[in-house]
Amino acid sequence: MAAQQDFSGVKNIIFDLGGVLFNIDFAKTESAFKELGVTGFHEMFTQHHANDLFIQLETGALSEPAFYEAFRAASGVPLTNEQIKTAWNALLLDFRLPTLAWLNNIKDQYQIYLFSNTNQIHHDAFHGMYKEQTGRDDFDSYFVKAYYSQHLGMRKPDLAPFLHILAEQGLVAAETLFIDDTIKNVEAAREAGMLAHHLVWPQTLLDLGL
């Protein structure tokens, strides 16, 4: 077993969403599109790769209607907007409620933030799922600020959004911990001078000793 990481100097924590606070399964979206006749979806989008179409979607450069039109053109399959939306949202499972409760417990000890690569379609869906699971519509209130890539116009693993968040919030990189389930994003945070932890299931935030 690896030695416990030392987080003693941490004052700020930036959390990823999917695979950290929220359960996701990329294979479900690939399977849903395959059932609709879309082959090779894994070449368009996976946990570790996004082609230009999905980069544009996740940086807010492409509207939802324009994305549907572009996806139909790229896939060559005449799907309806609703079919695309449903398959695209299939990877979204549910929030890790014990972890959300834990966030409330650490807010007095750390300044906490969210930084998620996402898009407006998923954003609307997981906020709806949060309300279904909790009866509340205030997910972003867990954080000093929630940063979503489609609002930032930037996405991980680019260095720029990490530097932007540090500067905007006045955070000292060496006192800031970033937690993500994708190693490229963890490496980018370290390049920005931050502490970073690669969270891999079955490990959860509750196991980190924070």
C-alpha positions as protocol buffer text, in pm:
chain_id: "A"
residue {
  index: 1
  type: MET
  ca { x: 0 y: 0 z: 0 }
}
residue {
  index: 2
  type: ALA
  ca { x: 129 y: 348 z: -90 }
}
residue {
  index: 3
  type: ALA
  ca { x: 221 y: 580 z: 194 }
}
residue {
  index: 4
  type: GLN
  ca { x: -41 y: 836 z: 294 }
}
residue {
  index: 5
  type: GLN
  ca { x: 21 y: 1165 z: 115 }
}
residue {
  index: 6
  type: ASP
  ca { x: 108 y: 1461 z: 338 }
}
residue {
  index: 7
  type: PHE
  ca { x: -161 y: 1730 z: 313 }
}
residue {
  index: 8
  type: SER
  ca { x: -55 y: 1918 z: 626 }
}
residue {
  index: 9
  type: GLY
  ca { x: 19 y: 2245 z: 446 }
}
residue {
  index: 10
  type: VAL
  ca { x: -302 y: 2252 z: 246 }
}
residue {
  index: 11
  type: LYS
  ca { x: -534 y: 2549 z: 289 }
}
residue {
  index: 12
  type: ASN
  ca { x: -735 y: 2521 z: -33 }
}
residue {
  index: 13
  type: ILE
  ca { x: -877 y: 2223 z: -221 }
}
residue {
  index: 14
  type: ILE
  ca { x: -1000 y: 2219 z: -580 }
}
residue {
  index: 15
  type: PHE
  ca { x: -1214 y: 1916 z: -664 }
}
residue {
  index: 16
  type: ASP
  ca { x: -1293 y: 1759 z: -996 }
}
residue {
  index: 17
  type: LEU
  ca { x: -1656 y: 1648 z: -1028 }
}
residue {
  index: 18
  type: GLY
  ca { x: -1689 y: 1325 z: -1228 }
}
residue {
  index: 19
  type: GLY
  ca { x: -1515 y: 1030 z: -1064 }
}
residue {
  index: 20
  type: VAL
  ca { x: -1457 y: 1235 z: -749 }
}
residue {
  index: 21
  type: LEU
  ca { x: -1791 y: 1374 z: -625 }
}
residue {
  index: 22
  type: PHE
  ca { x: -2012 y: 1214 z: -887 }
}
residue {
  index: 23
  type: ASN
  ca { x: -2016 y: 863 z: -1033 }
}
residue {
  index: 24
  type: ILE
  ca { x: -1967 y: 835 z: -1408 }
}
residue {
  index: 25
  type: ASP
  ca { x: -1928 y: 554 z: -1659 }
}
residue {
  index: 26
  type: PHE
  ca { x: -1800 y: 655 z: -2003 }
}
residue {
  index: 27
  type: ALA
  ca { x: -1875 y: 308 z: -2140 }
}
residue {
  index: 28
  type: LYS
  ca { x: -2248 y: 368 z: -2095 }
}
residue {
  index: 29
  type: THR
  ca { x: -2243 y: 660 z: -2338 }
}
residue {
  index: 30
  type: GLU
  ca { x: -2032 y: 470 z: -2590 }
}
residue {
  index: 31
  type: SER
  ca { x: -2274 y: 176 z: -2564 }
}
residue {
  index: 32
  type: ALA
  ca { x: -2580 y: 402 z: -2598 }
}
residue {
  index: 33
  type: PHE
  ca { x: -2443 y: 557 z: -2916 }
}
residue {
  index: 34
  type: LYS
  ca { x: -2345 y: 216 z: -3053 }
}
residue {
  index: 35
  type: GLU
  ca { x: -2705 y: 101 z: -3010 }
}
residue {
  index: 36
  type: LEU
  ca { x: -2810 y: 403 z: -3217 }
}
residue {
  index: 37
  type: GLY
  ca { x: -2570 y: 304 z: -3495 }
}
residue {
  index: 38
  type: VAL
  ca { x: -2283 y: 538 z: -3407 }
}
residue {
  index: 39
  type: THR
  ca { x: -1958 y: 344 z: -3434 }
}
residue {
  index: 40
  type: GLY
  ca { x: -1619 y: 467 z: -3320 }
}
residue {
  index: 41
  type: PHE
  ca { x: -1751 y: 700 z: -3052 }
}
residue {
  index: 42
  type: HIS
  ca { x: -1441 y: 620 z: -2842 }
}
residue {
  index: 43
  type: GLU
  ca { x: -1238 y: 799 z: -3109 }
}
residue {
  index: 44
  type: MET
  ca { x: -1446 y: 1112 z: -3046 }
}
residue {
  index: 45
  type: PHE
  ca { x: -1460 y: 1117 z: -2667 }
}
residue {
  index: 46
  type: THR
  ca { x: -1326 y: 917 z: -2372 }
}
residue {
  index: 47
  type: GLN
  ca { x: -1209 y: 997 z: -2021 }
}
residue {
  index: 48
  type: HIS
  ca { x: -864 y: 1069 z: -2163 }
}
residue {
  index: 49
  type: HIS
  ca { x: -939 y: 1220 z: -2504 }
}
residue {
  index: 50
  type: ALA
  ca { x: -1177 y: 1465 z: -2670 }
}
residue {
  index: 51
  type: ASN
  ca { x: -1179 y: 1551 z: -3039 }
}
residue {
  index: 52
  type: ASP
  ca { x: -1230 y: 1907 z: -3161 }
}
residue {
  index: 53
  type: LEU
  ca { x: -1610 y: 1880 z: -3159 }
}
residue {
  index: 54
  type: PHE
  ca { x: -1619 y: 1791 z: -2791 }
}
residue {
  index: 55
  type: ILE
  ca { x: -1347 y: 2039 z: -2699 }
}
residue {
  index: 56
  type: GLN
  ca { x: -1562 y: 2311 z: -2856 }
}
residue {
  index: 57
  type: LEU
  ca { x: -1865 y: 2185 z: -2662 }
}
residue {
  index: 58
  type: GLU
  ca { x: -1675 y: 2175 z: -2332 }
}
residue {
  index: 59
  type: THR
  ca { x: -1528 y: 2523 z: -2376 }
}
residue {
  index: 60
  type: GLY
  ca { x: -1861 y: 2684 z: -2462 }
}
residue {
  index: 61
  type: ALA
  ca { x: -1758 y: 2755 z: -2822 }
}
residue {
  index: 62
  type: LEU
  ca { x: -2045 y: 2545 z: -2956 }
}
residue {
  index: 63
  type: SER
  ca { x: -2411 y: 2589 z: -2862 }
}
residue {
  index: 64
  type: GLU
  ca { x: -2628 y: 2288 z: -2782 }
}
residue {
  index: 65
  type: PRO
  ca { x: -2821 y: 2304 z: -3115 }
}
residue {
  index: 66
  type: ALA
  ca { x: -2496 y: 2350 z: -3309 }
}
residue {
  index: 67
  type: PHE
  ca { x: -2344 y: 2051 z: -3128 }
}
residue {
  index: 68
  type: TYR
  ca { x: -2636 y: 1827 z: -3225 }
}
residue {
  index: 69
  type: GLU
  ca { x: -2606 y: 1936 z: -3588 }
}
residue {
  index: 70
  type: ALA
  ca { x: -2230 y: 1884 z: -3590 }
}
residue {
  index: 71
  type: PHE
  ca { x: -2262 y: 1544 z: -3420 }
}
residue {
  index: 72
  type: ARG
  ca { x: -2509 y: 1427 z: -3684 }
}
residue {
  index: 73
  type: ALA
  ca { x: -2266 y: 1537 z: -3955 }
}
residue {
  index: 74
  type: ALA
  ca { x: -1965 y: 1374 z: -3786 }
}
residue {
  index: 75
  type: SER
  ca { x: -2142 y: 1045 z: -3712 }
}
residue {
  index: 76
  type: GLY
  ca { x: -2331 y: 1020 z: -4039 }
}
residue {
  index: 77
  type: VAL
  ca { x: -2635 y: 898 z: -3844 }
}
residue {
  index: 78
  type: PRO
  ca { x: -2960 y: 1103 z: -3862 }
}
residue {
  index: 79
  type: LEU
  ca { x: -3033 y: 1106 z: -3489 }
}
residue {
  index: 80
  type: THR
  ca { x: -3278 y: 1341 z: -3322 }
}
residue {
  index: 81
  type: ASN
  ca { x: -3153 y: 1599 z: -3074 }
}
residue {
  index: 82
  type: GLU
  ca { x: -3320 y: 1404 z: -2795 }
}
residue {
  index: 83
  type: GLN
  ca { x: -3151 y: 1078 z: -2896 }
}
residue {
  index: 84
  type: ILE
  ca { x: -2812 y: 1247 z: -2890 }
}
residue {
  index: 85
  type: LYS
  ca { x: -2883 y: 1413 z: -2556 }
}
residue {
  index: 86
  type: THR
  ca { x: -3001 y: 1090 z: -2393 }
}
residue {
  index: 87
  type: ALA
  ca { x: -2700 y: 891 z: -2513 }
}
residue {
  index: 88
  type: TRP
  ca { x: -2459 y: 1171 z: -2419 }
}
residue {
  index: 89
  type: ASN
  ca { x: -2608 y: 1187 z: -2069 }
}
residue {
  index: 90
  type: ALA
  ca { x: -2594 y: 808 z: -2021 }
}
residue {
  index: 91
  type: LEU
  ca { x: -2249 y: 833 z: -1860 }
}
residue {
  index: 92
  type: LEU
  ca { x: -2392 y: 1039 z: -1571 }
}
residue {
  index: 93
  type: LEU
  ca { x: -2485 y: 807 z: -1282 }
}
residue {
  index: 94
  type: ASP
  ca { x: -2532 y: 974 z: -943 }
}
residue {
  index: 95
  type: PHE
  ca { x: -2377 y: 1189 z: -673 }
}
residue {
  index: 96
  type: ARG
  ca { x: -2167 y: 1032 z: -397 }
}
residue {
  index: 97
  type: LEU
  ca { x: -2387 y: 1157 z: -113 }
}
residue {
  index: 98
  type: PRO
  ca { x: -2151 y: 1059 z: 175 }
}
residue {
  index: 99
  type: THR
  ca { x: -1879 y: 1258 z: 1 }
}
residue {
  index: 100
  type: LEU
  ca { x: -2106 y: 1562 z: -30 }
}
residue {
  index: 101
  type: ALA
  ca { x: -2182 y: 1540 z: 342 }
}
residue {
  index: 102
  type: TRP
  ca { x: -1806 y: 1526 z: 403 }
}
residue {
  index: 103
  type: LEU
  ca { x: -1762 y: 1849 z: 204 }
}
residue {
  index: 104
  type: ASN
  ca { x: -1980 y: 2030 z: 455 }
}
residue {
  index: 105
  type: ASN
  ca { x: -1761 y: 1899 z: 736 }
}
residue {
  index: 106
  type: ILE
  ca { x: -1435 y: 2032 z: 588 }
}
residue {
  index: 107
  type: LYS
  ca { x: -1555 y: 2379 z: 481 }
}
residue {
  index: 108
  type: ASP
  ca { x: -1438 y: 2533 z: 808 }
}
residue {
  index: 109
  type: GLN
  ca { x: -1088 y: 2390 z: 759 }
}
residue {
  index: 110
  type: TYR
  ca { x: -1033 y: 2454 z: 388 }
}
residue {
  index: 111
  type: GLN
  ca { x: -1141 y: 2691 z: 114 }
}
residue {
  index: 112
  type: ILE
  ca { x: -1300 y: 2451 z: -135 }
}
residue {
  index: 113
  type: TYR
  ca { x: -1358 y: 2491 z: -507 }
}
residue {
  index: 114
  type: LEU
  ca { x: -1483 y: 2287 z: -801 }
}
residue {
  index: 115
  type: PHE
  ca { x: -1321 y: 2266 z: -1145 }
}
residue {
  index: 116
  type: SER
  ca { x: -1499 y: 2042 z: -1393 }
}
residue {
  index: 117
  type: ASN
  ca { x: -1459 y: 1974 z: -1762 }
}
residue {
  index: 118
  type: THR
  ca { x: -1824 y: 1967 z: -1860 }
}
residue {
  index: 119
  type: ASN
  ca { x: -2078 y: 2118 z: -2099 }
}
residue {
  index: 120
  type: GLN
  ca { x: -2419 y: 2276 z: -2071 }
}
residue {
  index: 121
  type: ILE
  ca { x: -2602 y: 1952 z: -2154 }
}
residue {
  index: 122
  type: HIS
  ca { x: -2431 y: 1762 z: -1872 }
}
residue {
  index: 123
  type: HIS
  ca { x: -2443 y: 2066 z: -1643 }
}
residue {
  index: 124
  type: ASP
  ca { x: -2821 y: 2082 z: -1670 }
}
residue {
  index: 125
  type: ALA
  ca { x: -2850 y: 1705 z: -1625 }
}
residue {
  index: 126
  type: PHE
  ca { x: -2635 y: 1666 z: -1314 }
}
residue {
  index: 127
  type: HIS
  ca { x: -2789 y: 1969 z: -1145 }
}
residue {
  index: 128
  type: GLY
  ca { x: -3126 y: 1803 z: -1206 }
}
residue {
  index: 129
  type: MET
  ca { x: -2993 y: 1477 z: -1063 }
}
residue {
  index: 130
  type: TYR
  ca { x: -2864 y: 1660 z: -757 }
}
residue {
  index: 131
  type: LYS
  ca { x: -3212 y: 1798 z: -695 }
}
residue {
  index: 132
  type: GLU
  ca { x: -3363 y: 1450 z: -740 }
}
residue {
  index: 133
  type: GLN
  ca { x: -3117 y: 1299 z: -489 }
}
residue {
  index: 134
  type: THR
  ca { x: -3124 y: 1576 z: -228 }
}
residue {
  index: 135
  type: GLY
  ca { x: -3439 y: 1779 z: -286 }
}
residue {
  index: 136
  type: ARG
  ca { x: -3217 y: 2087 z: -317 }
}
residue {
  index: 137
  type: ASP
  ca { x: -3098 y: 2299 z: -607 }
}
residue {
  index: 138
  type: ASP
  ca { x: -2791 y: 2457 z: -449 }
}
residue {
  index: 139
  type: PHE
  ca { x: -2506 y: 2223 z: -549 }
}
residue {
  index: 140
  type: ASP
  ca { x: -2265 y: 2508 z: -625 }
}
residue {
  index: 141
  type: SER
  ca { x: -2308 y: 2643 z: -271 }
}
residue {
  index: 142
  type: TYR
  ca { x: -2071 y: 2377 z: -137 }
}
residue {
  index: 143
  type: PHE
  ca { x: -1787 y: 2576 z: -294 }
}
residue {
  index: 144
  type: VAL
  ca { x: -1636 y: 2921 z: -269 }
}
residue {
  index: 145
  type: LYS
  ca { x: -1673 y: 2904 z: -647 }
}
residue {
  index: 146
  type: ALA
  ca { x: -1759 y: 2631 z: -896 }
}
residue {
  index: 147
  type: TYR
  ca { x: -1563 y: 2653 z: -1219 }
}
residue {
  index: 148
  type: TYR
  ca { x: -1714 y: 2483 z: -1524 }
}
residue {
  index: 149
  type: SER
  ca { x: -1513 y: 2458 z: -1844 }
}
residue {
  index: 150
  type: GLN
  ca { x: -1793 y: 2578 z: -2071 }
}
residue {
  index: 151
  type: HIS
  ca { x: -1816 y: 2900 z: -1867 }
}
residue {
  index: 152
  type: LEU
  ca { x: -1438 y: 2943 z: -1838 }
}
residue {
  index: 153
  type: GLY
  ca { x: -1376 y: 2889 z: -2207 }
}
residue {
  index: 154
  type: MET
  ca { x: -1087 y: 2665 z: -2100 }
}
residue {
  index: 155
  type: ARG
  ca { x: -1055 y: 2301 z: -2002 }
}
residue {
  index: 156
  type: LYS
  ca { x: -820 y: 2056 z: -1836 }
}
residue {
  index: 157
  type: PRO
  ca { x: -546 y: 1946 z: -1896 }
}
residue {
  index: 158
  type: ASP
  ca { x: -447 y: 2289 z: -2036 }
}
residue {
  index: 159
  type: LEU
  ca { x: -236 y: 2485 z: -1790 }
}
residue {
  index: 160
  type: ALA
  ca { x: -420 y: 2815 z: -1843 }
}
residue {
  index: 161
  type: PRO
  ca { x: -736 y: 2741 z: -1641 }
}
residue {
  index: 162
  type: PHE
  ca { x: -534 y: 2631 z: -1338 }
}
residue {
  index: 163
  type: LEU
  ca { x: -335 y: 2954 z: -1345 }
}
residue {
  index: 164
  type: HIS
  ca { x: -656 y: 3152 z: -1396 }
}
residue {
  index: 165
  type: ILE
  ca { x: -825 y: 2998 z: -1091 }
}
residue {
  index: 166
  type: LEU
  ca { x: -521 y: 3051 z: -871 }
}
residue {
  index: 167
  type: ALA
  ca { x: -493 y: 3415 z: -980 }
}
residue {
  index: 168
  type: GLU
  ca { x: -864 y: 3497 z: -960 }
}
residue {
  index: 169
  type: GLN
  ca { x: -897 y: 3351 z: -611 }
}
residue {
  index: 170
  type: GLY
  ca { x: -559 y: 3476 z: -487 }
}
residue {
  index: 171
  type: LEU
  ca { x: -450 y: 3125 z: -393 }
}
residue {
  index: 172
  type: VAL
  ca { x: -94 y: 3017 z: -320 }
}
residue {
  index: 173
  type: ALA
  ca { x: -29 y: 2720 z: -547 }
}
residue {
  index: 174
  type: ALA
  ca { x: 184 y: 2537 z: -289 }
}
residue {
  index: 175
  type: GLU
  ca { x: -105 y: 2559 z: -39 }
}
residue {
  index: 176
  type: THR
  ca { x: -362 y: 2434 z: -289 }
}
residue {
  index: 177
  type: LEU
  ca { x: -453 y: 2069 z: -345 }
}
residue {
  index: 178
  type: PHE
  ca { x: -618 y: 1955 z: -668 }
}
residue {
  index: 179
  type: ILE
  ca { x: -798 y: 1618 z: -677 }
}
residue {
  index: 180
  type: ASP
  ca { x: -896 y: 1453 z: -1006 }
}
residue {
  index: 181
  type: ASP
  ca { x: -951 y: 1103 z: -1142 }
}
residue {
  index: 182
  type: THR
  ca { x: -760 y: 1170 z: -1467 }
}
residue {
  index: 183
  type: ILE
  ca { x: -381 y: 1164 z: -1450 }
}
residue {
  index: 184
  type: LYS
  ca { x: -324 y: 1423 z: -1726 }
}
residue {
  index: 185
  type: ASN
  ca { x: -523 y: 1676 z: -1524 }
}
residue {
  index: 186
  type: VAL
  ca { x: -328 y: 1592 z: -1209 }
}
residue {
  index: 187
  type: GLU
  ca { x: -2 y: 1645 z: -1396 }
}
residue {
  index: 188
  type: ALA
  ca { x: -122 y: 1983 z: -1527 }
}
residue {
  index: 189
  type: ALA
  ca { x: -208 y: 2096 z: -1174 }
}
residue {
  index: 190
  type: ARG
  ca { x: 140 y: 1998 z: -1059 }
}
residue {
  index: 191
  type: GLU
  ca { x: 288 y: 2194 z: -1348 }
}
residue {
  index: 192
  type: ALA
  ca { x: 96 y: 2495 z: -1213 }
}
residue {
  index: 193
  type: GLY
  ca { x: 278 y: 2445 z: -882 }
}
residue {
  index: 194
  type: MET
  ca { x: -11 y: 2287 z: -696 }
}
residue {
  index: 195
  type: LEU
  ca { x: -23 y: 1974 z: -488 }
}
residue {
  index: 196
  type: ALA
  ca { x: -230 y: 1714 z: -666 }
}
residue {
  index: 197
  type: HIS
  ca { x: -379 y: 1373 z: -598 }
}
residue {
  index: 198
  type: HIS
  ca { x: -490 y: 1117 z: -855 }
}
residue {
  index: 199
  type: LEU
  ca { x: -807 y: 962 z: -713 }
}
residue {
  index: 200
  type: VAL
  ca { x: -867 y: 614 z: -851 }
}
residue {
  index: 201
  type: TRP
  ca { x: -1168 y: 399 z: -759 }
}
residue {
  index: 202
  type: PRO
  ca { x: -1221 y: 227 z: -518 }
}
residue {
  index: 203
  type: GLN
  ca { x: -1041 y: 503 z: -329 }
}
residue {
  index: 204
  type: THR
  ca { x: -1271 y: 793 z: -241 }
}
residue {
  index: 205
  type: LEU
  ca { x: -1221 y: 1133 z: -84 }
}
residue {
  index: 206
  type: LEU
  ca { x: -1315 y: 982 z: 252 }
}
residue {
  index: 207
  type: ASP
  ca { x: -995 y: 774 z: 240 }
}
residue {
  index: 208
  type: LEU
  ca { x: -752 y: 1066 z: 209 }
}
residue {
  index: 209
  type: GLY
  ca { x: -727 y: 1168 z: 573 }
}
residue {
  index: 210
  type: LEU
  ca { x: -815 y: 1530 z: 505 }
}
